[in-house]
Amino acid sequence: MPHIHRRVLLAAPAILAAAGAHAQTKWQMATAYPDGNFHTRNIREFCADVEQGTGGKLQVQLHSNASLLPMPQIKRGVQTGQVQIGEILLTAYANEDPFFDADAVPFLVPDFAGAKKLADLQKPYIEARLGRQGLSLLYSATWPAAGFYTQVPLNSLDVLKGSRFRTFSPLTNRFAALVGANPVLVQQAELAQAFATGIATAMVTSAQTGVDTSAWDYAKVFTPATFSMTKNAVLISRRALEGLPADQQAAVRAAAAKADARGWTYATEAQEGSQARLAEKGLTIGNIPPEVRAGLMAIGATMTEEWIARAGEDGKKLVEALRTA
């Protein structure tokens, strides 16, 4: 018997080492967007890249369509360890810090190239703020340009005045106030019901969101406007990331870099495809008359100055860098 015990003790380190070599870590990830959305498709590819890059030692289980956590709870969920990774709409958290809202300032950027410049300039500010909260930014990806959903053509700002205007962030709330609309906060998953019951009658968001929520069932006109090009950010718990072996950390960051580049490509494709889809399903694709655009740009200029005042010196530096980039 002593010889048996001795053999077991001698073998124990090898057994533990073998078990460690095959140990698998499983993380949870939450997003509020549905499976058909290009952001969610990008995340699924990111998860596959993580698993492949770590040789199966790290798996990320995705919970989409707010099935685990609704949007307002995702960031906190990552901070508290309820989930290890989460995807948020940055502007939805602007009450915490105005820098989360920079990409939602109306008419600050004119196109995808401008949105990418803003994202690159905004990134260090976002990373610094998240770092103080125990989080790291893995990657971000833009939404297609936002346009207006209305019941009649947008041939005057009076179309929006008095409407029950769906908002999703402080800046969309402020825009509604400046245009004379009545702001109503509605999450994406509740859009169809909000319009069906009259809680909302107009909104500004991307054509992709219109496809995701079957906007043809509740709106008649979509007017492209490049109102804003907001971004989703994929956040990770720094504790969870730094708890991984160095090679697995590197694999996660490599997968994130691929997802970042892929997300911008998917957004470009989504803008073209989703607008065409809205037209196919019966929405009129409108145009903004010059006088209406002038009024919108004036509101955008006002909101840009208001945002700089809230964001302080960092905000001034960001906008100046964008304008000279």
Backbone hydrogen bonds in HBPLUS format (Angstrom, degrees):
<---DONOR---> <-ACCEPTOR-->    atom                        ^
c    i                          cat <-CA-CA->   ^        H-A-AA   ^      H-
h    n   atom  resd res      DA  || num        DHA   H-A  angle D-A-AA Bond
n    s   type  num  typ     dist DA aas  dist angle  dist       angle   num
A0004-ILE N   A0001-MET O   3.02 MM   3  5.02 116.8  2.44  96.6 112.3     1
A0005-HIS N   A0001-MET O   2.94 MM   4  6.27 165.9  1.96 162.9 165.2     2
A0006-ARG N   A0002-PRO O   2.94 MM   4  6.12 154.9  2.00 145.5 152.8     3
A0007-ARG N   A0003-HIS O   2.97 MM   4  6.22 152.7  2.05 144.2 151.1     4
A0008-VAL N   A0004-ILE O   2.96 MM   4  6.28 158.1  2.01 153.8 159.7     5
A0009-LEU N   A0005-HIS O   2.93 MM   4  6.19 161.6  1.97 151.6 156.2     6
A0010-LEU N   A0006-ARG O   2.92 MM   4  6.11 157.8  1.97 147.5 153.9     7
A0011-ALA N   A0007-ARG O   2.90 MM   4  6.05 145.6  2.02 142.4 152.0     8
A0012-ALA N   A0008-VAL O   2.95 MM   4  6.04 131.5  2.19 143.3 155.8     9
A0014-ALA N   A0011-ALA O   3.08 MM   3  5.48 117.2  2.50 109.5 124.2    10
A0015-ILE N   A0011-ALA O   3.02 MM   4  6.28 155.1  2.08 155.5 163.5    11
A0016-LEU N   A0012-ALA O   2.92 MM   4  6.15 165.2  1.94 161.1 164.3    12
A0017-ALA N   A0013-PRO O   2.88 MM   4  6.03 155.8  1.94 145.8 153.0    13
A0018-ALA N   A0014-ALA O   2.96 MM   4  6.13 156.4  2.02 143.6 149.6    14
A0019-ALA N   A0015-ILE O   2.95 MM   4  6.21 155.9  2.01 146.9 153.9    15
A0020-GLY N   A0016-LEU O   2.82 MM   4  6.05 156.8  1.87 148.8 155.3    16
A0021-ALA N   A0017-ALA O   2.94 MM   4  6.15 148.9  2.04 144.0 152.3    17
A0022-HIS N   A0018-ALA O   3.28 MM   4  6.54 136.9  2.48 139.1 148.8    18
A0022-HIS N   A0019-ALA O   3.17 MM   3  5.32 133.7  2.40  97.8 109.8    19
A0023-ALA N   A0020-GLY O   3.21 MM   3  4.91 158.0  2.26  96.1 102.8    20
A0025-THR N   A0057-LYS O   2.70 MM  32  5.99 170.7  1.70 155.9 155.3    21
A0059-GLN N   A0025-THR O   2.84 MM  34  6.26 160.1  1.88 160.7 167.5    22
A0027-TRP N   A0059-GLN O   2.75 MM  32  6.12 169.2  1.76 163.3 164.6    23
A0061-GLN N   A0027-TRP O   2.82 MM  34  6.11 175.0  1.82 154.1 153.0    24
A0084-GLN N   A0028-GLN O   3.04 MM  56  5.68 138.5  2.21 138.7 149.4    25
A0085-ILE N   A0028-GLN O   3.23 MM  57  6.51 162.4  2.26 157.1 158.3    26
A0029-MET N   A0061-GLN O   2.87 MM  32  5.95 146.4  1.98 165.3 157.0    27
A0063-HIS N   A0029-MET O   2.79 MM  34  5.97 147.6  1.89 154.2 164.5    28
A0030-ALA N   A0085-ILE O   3.14 MM  55  6.68 146.6  2.26 138.9 144.4    29
A0087-GLU N   A0030-ALA O   2.91 MM  57  6.37 156.0  1.97 164.7 169.8    30
A0031-THR N   A0063-HIS O   3.05 MM  32  6.32 153.0  2.13 163.6 157.9    31
A0066-ALA N   A0031-THR O   3.00 MM  35  5.85 162.4  2.04 133.2 135.8    32
A0065-ASN N   A0033-TYR O   2.78 MM  32  4.45 157.4  1.83 121.8 119.3    33
A0037-ASN N   A0034-PRO O   3.16 MM   3  5.61 158.6  2.21 112.9 119.3    34
A0040-THR N   A0037-ASN O   3.10 MM   3  5.37 118.8  2.49 102.3 116.1    35
A0041-ARG N   A0037-ASN O   3.04 MM   4  6.41 154.7  2.10 150.2 158.2    36
A0042-ASN N   A0038-PHE O   2.93 MM   4  6.08 154.7  1.99 143.4 149.9    37
A0043-ILE N   A0039-HIS O   2.97 MM   4  6.30 149.9  2.06 143.3 151.6    38
A0044-ARG N   A0040-THR O   2.98 MM   4  6.27 157.8  2.03 149.7 154.9    39
A0045-GLU N   A0041-ARG O   3.16 MM   4  6.48 153.2  2.24 146.1 152.7    40
A0046-PHE N   A0042-ASN O   2.91 MM   4  6.21 148.3  2.01 143.9 153.7    41
A0046-PHE N   A0043-ILE O   3.01 MM   3  4.80 112.4  2.48  90.1 107.2    42
A0047-CYS N   A0043-ILE O   2.80 MM   4  6.14 158.5  1.85 157.6 162.5    43
A0048-ALA N   A0044-ARG O   3.04 MM   4  6.29 154.6  2.11 142.2 148.8    44
A0049-ASP N   A0045-GLU O   2.89 MM   4  6.12 152.2  1.96 145.3 153.2    45
A0050-VAL N   A0046-PHE O   2.90 MM   4  6.19 150.6  1.98 150.2 158.3    46
A0051-GLU N   A0047-CYS O   3.06 MM   4  6.33 163.5  2.09 149.2 152.9    47
A0052-GLN N   A0048-ALA O   2.94 MM   4  6.14 162.8  1.97 148.5 153.7    48
A0053-GLY N   A0049-ASP O   2.77 MM   4  5.79 160.9  1.80 145.9 152.1    49
A0054-THR N   A0050-VAL O   3.01 MM   4  6.11 135.9  2.21 144.1 153.7    50
A0056-GLY N   A0051-GLU O   2.73 MM   5  4.71 154.9  1.79 158.2 155.6    51
A0055-GLY N   A0052-GLN O   3.15 MM   3  5.13 163.1  2.18 106.2 109.9    52
A0057-LYS N   A0054-THR O   3.14 MM   3  5.37 162.9  2.17 108.2 113.5    53
A0067-SER N   A0064-SER O   3.01 MM   3  5.85 155.1  2.07 123.3 129.7    54
A0073-GLN N   A0070-PRO O   2.90 MM   3  5.62 153.2  1.98 126.1 134.3    55
A0074-ILE N   A0071-MET O   3.20 MM   3  5.43 161.0  2.24 113.5 118.9    56
A0077-GLY N   A0073-GLN O   2.91 MM   4  5.99 144.0  2.04 142.1 153.2    57
A0077-GLY N   A0074-ILE O   3.03 MM   3  4.87 114.8  2.47  90.7 107.4    58
A0078-VAL N   A0074-ILE O   3.04 MM   4  6.40 144.2  2.17 151.5 159.6    59
A0078-VAL N   A0075-LYS O   3.18 MM   3  5.30 126.2  2.49  96.9 109.6    60
A0079-GLN N   A0075-LYS O   3.06 MM   4  6.38 158.4  2.11 148.3 154.6    61
A0080-THR N   A0076-ARG O   2.95 MM   4  6.13 151.9  2.02 151.1 157.3    62
A0082-GLN N   A0077-GLY O   2.82 MM   5  4.89 125.2  2.12 151.8 159.7    63
A0083-VAL N   A0077-GLY O   3.21 MM   6  5.72 156.5  2.26 122.7 122.4    64
A0081-GLY N   A0078-VAL O   3.31 MM   3  5.16 150.2  2.40  96.1 104.7    65
A0237-SER N   A0084-GLN O   2.99 MM 153  5.50 154.9  2.06 159.6 163.3    66
A0086-GLY N   A0235-LEU O   3.02 MM 149  5.37 154.4  2.09 143.2 149.3    67
A0235-LEU N   A0086-GLY O   2.79 MM 149  5.37 161.0  1.82 169.2 168.7    68
A0088-ILE N   A0233-ALA O   2.91 MM 145  5.42 163.4  1.94 153.2 157.0    69
A0233-ALA N   A0088-ILE O   2.79 MM 145  5.42 156.8  1.85 154.5 162.5    70
A0092-ALA N   A0089-LEU O   2.91 MM   3  5.50 146.0  2.03 118.2 128.4    71
A0090-LEU N   A0231-LYS O   3.15 MM 141  6.19 154.3  2.22 156.2 163.7    72
A0093-TYR N   A0090-LEU O   2.99 MM   3  5.77 165.7  2.02 123.0 127.7    73
A0094-ALA N   A0091-THR O   3.22 MM   3  5.13 156.6  2.28 113.8 111.0    74
A0096-GLU N   A0093-TYR O   3.04 MM   3  5.77 155.0  2.10 118.6 125.3    75
A0100-PHE N   A0097-ASP O   3.08 MM   3  5.88 160.2  2.12 123.6 128.4    76
A0101-ASP N   A0098-PRO O   2.87 MM   3  5.22 156.9  1.92 111.4 118.9    77
A0104-ALA N   A0101-ASP O   2.88 MM   3  5.30 157.9  1.93 117.9 125.4    78
A0105-VAL N   A0102-ALA O   3.37 MM   3  5.70 170.3  2.38 110.2 113.0    79
A0108-LEU N   A0105-VAL O   3.32 MM   3  5.79 148.2  2.43 141.6 134.7    80
A0107-PHE N   A0227-PHE O   2.72 MM 120  5.21 159.5  1.76 144.5 151.2    81
A0115-ALA N   A0111-ASP O   2.94 MM   4  6.23 152.4  2.02 148.6 157.4    82
A0116-LYS N   A0112-PHE O   2.89 MM   4  6.15 151.1  1.97 151.4 158.3    83
A0117-LYS N   A0113-ALA O   3.09 MM   4  6.36 155.8  2.15 145.2 151.6    84
A0118-LEU N   A0114-GLY O   3.00 MM   4  6.24 160.9  2.04 148.3 153.3    85
A0119-ALA N   A0115-ALA O   2.91 MM   4  6.12 156.1  1.97 143.1 150.0    86
A0120-ASP N   A0116-LYS O   2.96 MM   4  6.18 161.1  2.00 150.5 154.5    87
A0121-LEU N   A0117-LYS O   3.01 MM   4  6.23 157.5  2.06 149.4 155.7    88
A0122-GLN N   A0118-LEU O   2.78 MM   4  5.85 150.6  1.86 151.2 159.9    89
A0123-LYS N   A0119-ALA O   2.99 MM   4  5.91 139.6  2.15 143.4 152.1    90
A0125-TYR N   A0122-GLN O   3.09 MM   3  5.55 122.5  2.44 112.6 126.7    91
A0126-ILE N   A0122-GLN O   3.07 MM   4  6.31 157.6  2.12 155.8 162.9    92
A0127-GLU N   A0123-LYS O   2.85 MM   4  6.05 169.8  1.86 164.5 167.1    93
A0128-ALA N   A0124-PRO O   3.06 MM   4  6.11 157.1  2.12 139.6 145.3    94
A0129-ARG N   A0125-TYR O   3.18 MM   4  6.39 156.2  2.24 142.4 148.4    95
A0130-LEU N   A0126-ILE O   2.90 MM   4  6.13 164.8  1.93 159.5 163.7    96
A0131-GLY N   A0127-GLU O   2.86 MM   4  5.90 153.9  1.93 145.1 152.9    97
A0133-GLN N   A0130-LEU O   2.84 MM   3  5.12 150.1  1.92 108.2 118.3    98
A0135-LEU N   A0130-LEU O   3.02 MM   5  5.02 160.2  2.06 141.0 137.7    99
A0134-GLY N   A0131-GLY O   3.29 MM   3  5.29 163.9  2.32 108.6 108.5   100
A0238-ARG N   A0134-GLY O   3.04 MM 104  5.59 171.8  2.05 137.7 138.4   101
A0136-SER N   A0236-ILE O   2.91 MM 100  5.33 146.5  2.02 151.3 160.6   102
A0236-ILE N   A0136-SER O   2.94 MM 100  5.33 154.7  2.01 151.6 158.3   103
A0138-LEU N   A0234-VAL O   2.84 MM  96  5.56 158.8  1.89 163.7 170.2   104
A0234-VAL N   A0139-TYR O   2.87 MM  95  5.50 174.2  1.87 171.9 171.7   105
A0141-ALA N   A0232-ASN O   3.01 MM  91  5.49 151.6  2.09 147.9 156.3   106
A0232-ASN N   A0141-ALA O   2.91 MM  91  5.49 166.1  1.93 158.9 156.4   107
A0143-TRP N   A0230-THR O   2.74 MM  87  5.64 146.5  1.85 177.6 170.7   108
A0146-ALA N   A0228-SER O   2.99 MM  82  5.52 158.1  2.04 159.0 165.8   109
A0227-PHE N   A0146-ALA O   3.02 MM  81  5.18 165.9  2.04 146.4 143.6   110
A0147-GLY N   A0205-THR O   2.84 MM  58  5.47 168.6  1.85 134.1 130.3   111
A0205-THR N   A0147-GLY O   2.89 MM  58  5.47 146.2  2.01 161.6 161.7   112
A0148-PHE N   A0223-THR O   2.93 MM  75  5.05 150.8  2.02 140.1 138.0   113
A0223-THR N   A0148-PHE O   2.83 MM  75  5.05 159.1  1.88 145.3 152.6   114
A0149-TYR N   A0203-MET O   2.79 MM  54  5.30 167.5  1.80 156.0 158.4   115
A0203-MET N   A0149-TYR O   3.13 MM  54  5.30 150.0  2.22 141.8 147.1   116
A0150-THR N   A0221-VAL O   3.01 MM  71  5.29 159.5  2.06 146.0 152.6   117
A0220-LYS N   A0150-THR O   3.11 MM  70  6.23 156.7  2.16 144.3 151.6   118
A0221-VAL N   A0150-THR O   2.99 MM  71  5.29 156.3  2.04 156.7 152.5   119
A0155-ASN N   A0153-PRO O   2.94 MM   2  5.62 134.4  2.15 103.5  90.2   120
A0159-VAL N   A0156-SER O   3.08 MM   3  5.75 164.4  2.11 115.0 119.6   121
A0160-LEU N   A0157-LEU O   3.05 MM   3  5.54 139.2  2.23 108.9 118.3   122
A0161-LYS N   A0157-LEU O   3.19 MM   4  6.51 145.1  2.32 140.0 150.4   123
A0163-SER N   A0160-LEU O   3.00 MM   3  5.32 163.3  2.03 127.7 130.7   124
A0162-GLY N   A0180-GLY O   2.76 MM  18  5.92 159.5  1.80 124.1 129.4   125
A0182-ASN N   A0163-SER O   2.73 MM  19  5.90 175.5  1.74 178.5 179.9   126
A0201-THR N   A0164-ARG O   2.75 MM  37  5.19 166.0  1.77 147.4 147.6   127
A0202-ALA N   A0164-ARG O   3.38 MM  38  6.29 148.7  2.49 140.8 135.9   128
A0165-PHE N   A0182-ASN O   2.80 MM  17  5.66 134.0  2.01 129.4 143.3   129
A0184-VAL N   A0165-PHE O   2.88 MM  19  5.87 149.9  1.97 145.8 143.4   130
A0166-ARG N   A0202-ALA O   2.87 MM  36  6.27 163.8  1.89 165.1 161.0   131
A0167-THR N   A0184-VAL O   2.76 MM  17  5.67 157.8  1.81 139.5 141.5   132
A0186-VAL N   A0167-THR O   3.13 MM  19  6.24 158.5  2.17 168.0 167.7   133
A0173-ASN N   A0169-SER O   3.01 MM   4  6.17 149.6  2.10 148.6 157.9   134
A0174-ARG N   A0170-PRO O   2.88 MM   4  6.15 149.9  1.97 143.8 151.8   135
A0175-PHE N   A0171-LEU O   2.88 MM   4  6.11 157.9  1.93 147.3 153.2   136
A0176-ALA N   A0172-THR O   3.06 MM   4  6.21 159.9  2.11 141.7 146.4   137
A0177-ALA N   A0173-ASN O   3.16 MM   4  6.49 153.3  2.23 142.6 149.5   138
A0178-LEU N   A0174-ARG O   2.96 MM   4  6.28 159.8  2.00 154.1 159.2   139
A0179-VAL N   A0175-PHE O   2.95 MM   4  6.15 146.9  2.06 153.4 162.2   140
A0181-ALA N   A0176-ALA O   2.75 MM   5  4.86 150.3  1.84 158.8 154.8   141
A0180-GLY N   A0177-ALA O   3.18 MM   3  5.16 152.1  2.26  98.9 107.3   142
A0190-GLU N   A0187-GLN O   2.93 MM   3  5.50 154.1  2.00 117.1 125.4   143
A0191-LEU N   A0188-GLN O   3.13 MM   3  5.27 173.7  2.13 116.5 117.6   144
A0194-ALA N   A0190-GLU O   3.01 MM   4  6.15 154.9  2.08 151.5 159.4   145
A0194-ALA N   A0191-LEU O   3.01 MM   3  5.06 112.2  2.48  97.1 113.9   146
A0195-PHE N   A0191-LEU O   2.98 MM   4  6.29 160.4  2.02 164.5 168.3   147
A0196-ALA N   A0192-ALA O   2.93 MM   4  6.05 157.9  1.98 146.4 153.6   148
A0197-THR N   A0193-GLN O   3.00 MM   4  6.08 145.1  2.12 146.1 153.2   149
A0199-ILE N   A0194-ALA O   2.82 MM   5  4.91 123.2  2.15 157.3 161.8   150
A0200-ALA N   A0194-ALA O   3.14 MM   6  5.48 154.9  2.21 117.2 117.0   151
A0198-GLY N   A0195-PHE O   3.17 MM   3  5.06 158.2  2.22  99.9 106.5   152
A0210-GLY N   A0206-SER O   3.27 MM   4  6.62 150.2  2.36 138.4 146.5   153
A0211-VAL N   A0207-ALA O   2.97 MM   4  6.36 147.6  2.08 147.7 156.1   154
A0212-ASP N   A0208-GLN O   2.86 MM   4  6.14 165.3  1.89 153.9 158.1   155
A0213-THR N   A0209-THR O   3.00 MM   4  6.12 142.7  2.14 144.2 152.6   156
A0215-ALA N   A0210-GLY O   2.78 MM   5  4.70 165.2  1.80 145.9 148.5   157
A0214-SER N   A0211-VAL O   3.23 MM   3  5.07 170.0  2.24 105.5 108.3   158
A0217-ASP N   A0214-SER O   2.93 MM   3  5.89 168.2  1.95 128.5 132.3   159
A0218-TYR N   A0215-ALA O   2.94 MM   3  5.40 157.6  1.99 112.9 119.9   160
A0219-ALA N   A0215-ALA O   2.81 MM   4  5.70 141.2  1.96 168.7 176.7   161
A0284-THR N   A0220-LYS O   2.95 MM  64  6.29 168.3  1.96 156.5 153.3   162
A0222-PHE N   A0284-THR O   2.84 MM  62  6.16 164.8  1.87 165.6 169.8   163
A0286-GLY N   A0222-PHE O   2.83 MM  64  5.95 153.7  1.90 133.4 142.1   164
A0241-LEU N   A0237-SER O   2.96 MM   4  6.24 166.6  1.97 155.6 159.3   165
A0242-GLU N   A0238-ARG O   2.81 MM   4  5.85 171.0  1.82 153.0 156.1   166
A0243-GLY N   A0239-ARG O   3.03 MM   4  5.96 121.3  2.39 132.8 146.1   167
A0243-GLY N   A0240-ALA O   3.28 MM   3  5.14 140.4  2.45  92.2 103.4   168
A0244-LEU N   A0241-LEU O   3.14 MM   3  5.65 164.8  2.16 113.1 117.7   169
A0248-GLN N   A0245-PRO O   3.02 MM   3  5.41 124.6  2.33 108.6 122.4   170
A0249-GLN N   A0245-PRO O   3.02 MM   4  6.34 156.9  2.07 157.0 164.5   171
A0250-ALA N   A0246-ALA O   3.01 MM   4  6.24 159.0  2.06 148.1 153.4   172
A0251-ALA N   A0247-ASP O   3.06 MM   4  6.27 144.8  2.19 134.4 143.9   173
A0252-VAL N   A0248-GLN O   2.96 MM   4  6.24 154.8  2.02 150.4 156.1   174
A0253-ARG N   A0249-GLN O   3.04 MM   4  6.34 162.9  2.07 152.4 156.5   175
A0254-ALA N   A0250-ALA O   2.90 MM   4  6.07 149.8  2.00 143.6 152.4   176
A0255-ALA N   A0251-ALA O   2.95 MM   4  6.14 157.2  2.00 146.2 151.9   177
A0256-ALA N   A0252-VAL O   2.94 MM   4  6.18 148.5  2.04 143.2 152.5   178
A0257-ALA N   A0253-ARG O   2.97 MM   4  6.21 152.1  2.05 144.5 151.0   179
A0258-LYS N   A0254-ALA O   3.19 MM   4  6.48 155.2  2.26 145.1 150.9   180
A0259-ALA N   A0255-ALA O   3.00 MM   4  6.25 153.6  2.07 143.8 151.5   181
A0260-ASP N   A0256-ALA O   2.87 MM   4  6.11 150.2  1.96 149.8 157.6   182
A0261-ALA N   A0257-ALA O   3.28 MM   4  6.55 168.8  2.29 149.6 150.1   183
A0262-ARG N   A0258-LYS O   2.93 MM   4  6.06 162.6  1.96 150.0 155.8   184
A0263-GLY N   A0259-ALA O   2.79 MM   4  5.78 152.0  1.87 145.4 152.3   185
A0265-THR N   A0261-ALA O   3.40 MM   4  6.71 154.4  2.47 143.5 150.3   186
A0266-TYR N   A0262-ARG O   2.87 MM   4  6.16 161.4  1.90 155.8 161.1   187
A0267-ALA N   A0263-GLY O   2.95 MM   4  6.11 148.4  2.05 141.9 150.4   188
A0268-THR N   A0264-TRP O   3.19 MM   4  6.39 155.1  2.26 142.0 147.1   189
A0269-GLU N   A0265-THR O   3.12 MM   4  6.45 161.4  2.16 151.1 156.0   190
A0270-ALA N   A0266-TYR O   2.80 MM   4  5.96 152.8  1.87 146.4 154.8   191
A0271-GLN N   A0267-ALA O   2.96 MM   4  6.17 149.9  2.06 147.0 153.4   192
A0273-GLY N   A0269-GLU O   2.97 MM   4  6.15 173.6  1.98 157.0 159.1   193
A0274-SER N   A0270-ALA O   2.77 MM   4  5.49 162.8  1.80 145.3 151.0   194
A0275-GLN N   A0271-GLN O   3.41 MM   4  6.18 158.6  2.46 132.7 138.3   195
A0276-ALA N   A0272-GLU O   3.31 MM   4  6.43 158.3  2.36 141.9 147.9   196
A0277-ARG N   A0273-GLY O   2.97 MM   4  6.16 146.1  2.09 140.5 150.5   197
A0278-LEU N   A0274-SER O   2.97 MM   4  6.26 153.7  2.04 147.8 153.4   198
A0279-ALA N   A0275-GLN O   3.15 MM   4  6.46 158.7  2.20 146.5 151.6   199
A0280-GLU N   A0276-ALA O   2.92 MM   4  6.19 156.5  1.98 147.7 154.6   200
A0281-LYS N   A0277-ARG O   3.02 MM   4  6.25 147.1  2.14 147.1 155.2   201
A0283-LEU N   A0278-LEU O   3.04 MM   5  5.56 155.8  2.10 153.7 146.4   202
A0282-GLY N   A0279-ALA O   3.04 MM   3  5.21 161.8  2.07 107.3 112.4   203
A0292-VAL N   A0289-PRO O   3.01 MM   3  5.33 124.6  2.32 107.8 122.1   204
A0293-ARG N   A0289-PRO O   2.96 MM   4  6.27 161.7  2.00 160.1 166.1   205
A0294-ALA N   A0290-PRO O   2.93 MM   4  6.13 153.1  2.01 146.2 153.5   206
A0295-GLY N   A0291-GLU O   3.19 MM   4  6.37 151.9  2.27 135.1 141.7   207
A0296-LEU N   A0292-VAL O   2.94 MM   4  6.25 155.0  2.00 150.2 157.4   208
A0297-MET N   A0293-ARG O   2.83 MM   4  6.04 159.7  1.88 153.0 158.2   209
A0298-ALA N   A0294-ALA O   3.05 MM   4  6.22 148.1  2.15 141.5 149.7   210
A0299-ILE N   A0295-GLY O   3.16 MM   4  6.44 153.0  2.23 142.2 148.8   211
A0300-GLY N   A0296-LEU O   2.87 MM   4  6.17 155.3  1.93 147.2 154.9   212
A0301-ALA N   A0297-MET O   2.88 MM   4  6.14 152.1  1.96 146.3 152.9   213
A0302-THR N   A0298-ALA O   3.10 MM   4  6.36 158.0  2.15 145.0 150.4   214
A0303-MET N   A0299-ILE O   2.94 MM   4  6.20 160.3  1.98 152.4 157.9   215
A0304-THR N   A0300-GLY O   2.86 MM   4  6.06 144.2  1.99 145.3 155.4   216
A0305-GLU N   A0301-ALA O   3.17 MM   4  6.43 162.6  2.21 149.0 152.0   217
A0306-GLU N   A0302-THR O   3.03 MM   4  6.29 154.2  2.10 145.9 153.8   218
A0307-TRP N   A0303-MET O   2.88 MM   4  6.02 152.4  1.95 141.5 148.8   219
A0308-ILE N   A0304-THR O   2.99 MM   4  6.27 159.7  2.03 151.1 156.0   220
A0309-ALA N   A0305-GLU O   3.08 MM   4  6.29 156.7  2.13 144.5 150.5   221
A0310-ARG N   A0306-GLU O   3.10 MM   4  6.42 147.5  2.21 143.5 151.8   222
A0310-ARG N   A0307-TRP O   3.09 MM   3  5.11 119.2  2.48  94.8 109.6   223
A0311-ALA N   A0307-TRP O   2.83 MM   4  6.03 158.7  1.87 155.5 162.1   224
A0312-GLY N   A0308-ILE O   2.90 MM   4  5.87 133.5  2.12 146.7 155.4   225
A0315-GLY N   A0312-GLY O   3.02 MM   3  5.29 117.2  2.43 102.3 117.3   226
A0316-LYS N   A0312-GLY O   3.03 MM   4  6.41 153.9  2.10 152.8 160.8   227
A0317-LYS N   A0313-GLU O   2.96 MM   4  6.20 160.3  2.00 151.3 156.2   228
A0318-LEU N   A0314-ASP O   2.94 MM   4  6.17 155.7  2.00 147.3 153.9   229
A0319-VAL N   A0315-GLY O   3.08 MM   4  6.30 170.3  2.09 153.9 155.0   230
A0320-GLU N   A0316-LYS O   3.00 MM   4  6.10 163.6  2.02 150.2 155.4   231
A0321-ALA N   A0317-LYS O   2.89 MM   4  5.99 156.3  1.95 146.3 153.1   232
A0322-LEU N   A0318-LEU O   2.95 MM   4  6.18 153.1  2.03 147.7 155.4   233
A0323-ARG N   A0319-VAL O   2.96 MM   4  6.18 158.2  2.01 149.3 154.7   234
A0324-THR N   A0320-GLU O   3.10 MM   4  6.28 136.4  2.30 140.8 151.5   235
A0325-ALA N   A0321-ALA O   2.93 MM   4  5.83 114.5  2.37 137.9 153.0   236
A0325-ALA N   A0322-LEU O   3.30 MM   3  5.12 150.3  2.39  95.1 103.7   237
